Amino acid sequence: MAKSDVDRVTEEKVARGGVLVKFYFDMQHKDKEQLQPLMTDLINNRLMKEKGVVYCYGAIEEPLQQKDVYTTSAMVTVLFENFMSIINIAFNYAPAGIEIIKPTKDMSFRIGELQNMLMDMSQLSAAYSRFILERVLKPDEIDAMNKSLMNRAEIGKRFLEKRDTEKKEGGA
């Protein structure tokens, strides 16, 4: 059986560190007619345009009424360039479930890749904390938080510069 272009692209990307994932999303709305367009927008206009997404497609369930709201779900298959892109989607879109389809064996990461992933996760967490806190803090508390975040960014930058300098001096 001949492989489709999608299969070829998937195999090539996975061989170079890509990951094929199924996300399960759910959504609720009082207006039944709004649900499928909202879910379609999530798949076609949001997920597809995220950094690291090679392709995505999904199947959206027919909305069901539950008390005074309608609910729907979607199973969305996404091919990512790398593992960190999955973390970004999971953090930003909070799927109800995640299933890694490929690779089917263990993945390994270089230390530098893991450090970058951890730094990216730390930055995501800080951005969300800031987003939430800005909605509950007073203006002077926000100023103090912003100064603290700038100091934190500067400290992180110095750590990375020190690490790079130590690597160069140590020959690593």
Secondary structure as UniProt FT lines:
FT   HELIX           5..15
FT   TURN            16..17
FT   STRAND          19..29
FT   HELIX           32..41
FT   HELIX           42..46
FT   HELIX           47..49
FT   TURN            51..52
FT   STRAND          53..60
FT   STRAND          64..66
FT   TURN            67..68
FT   STRAND          69..80
FT   HELIX           83..93
FT   STRAND          97..102
FT   HELIX           111..136
FT   HELIX           139..170
//
